[in-house]
């Protein structure tokens, strides 16, 4: 330790002791009537006084400096500088509040965030209790994850988040000859019960609208956000009607009203007869949005991304065998995962302040929670859904989806190899 301190003192360029030449012929300094005091003795004396000086109070430091000034005939400020150079290095103290979540917890947070489909912090905080019930991790880690707040989740996930921006072509063709039969949606349209759905189609064309390819029909309930998707081969009136028939079997409520865009797959007599025909106990009301106003169908438009594009991407699905696999995923794993385990926020109010909009959202709730809170849903249906949610493991659903997606990728790669 003494050697380290000596090197610190010697490395200081302005140290008064370094102004004396250090060689074999070093001259001795003599006090009046005293013995010779060598430079080595001076350094040793200052080293000892430095240890006393660092741990002394203000009064004791004053006495130590006076003693050095008297014994070595050194200027007081020079003695202070010398004692400051010789002091021992202390570890740097970290300021702020002590860290609660270590790297192990953060890694599990990242892992479960990826498993949950990269939800935002508010939705993730709401969904964590259901997912942690089936998550494989130490109990202490689960408790730490459940206690983590929304802002903390955002802060720890910030290095891992990535933004994706994609554009795709529109395959909507106007249905001109039946617009007078299906009225426009009123501007003061407001929904307060279940059964009011919006429908739209998503083209898996890969950027080229020519030829025949898979198309997904997305149907979402405005009030509960319960969403069902089905795939069909090519865009046709019959395909849309068949998908609608299959979707209605899996809905926990009856459809009362259907809102669509102005595409010819919806504005046709077969689609109109399906909902207003005599086969139904009560006819379903049909209405459409304004042309080129996507915000009239905002509820289903956002589901086109979260429920279709995030699952299958923008690849071209031009092999007919894919339809069966896609519908298998839609009917079972994907429907339960989105409707039972993924909370969603709904816009409550929007206020314009200057050039910006201030939006207020509701607390995140799963579509299942909103269905259970609706008085128009039968009690036996609610009990069946509660049991289904309790017995379902979301991580198993994710594994099954990944397995089936590999089958789809294998079929697509096989088709590309055959065409090459």
Order of alpha helices (4+ residues) and beta strands (2+ residues): alpha-beta-beta-alpha-alpha-alpha-alpha-alpha-alpha-alpha-beta-beta-beta-beta-alpha-beta-alpha-beta-alpha-alpha-alpha-beta-beta-alpha-alpha-alpha
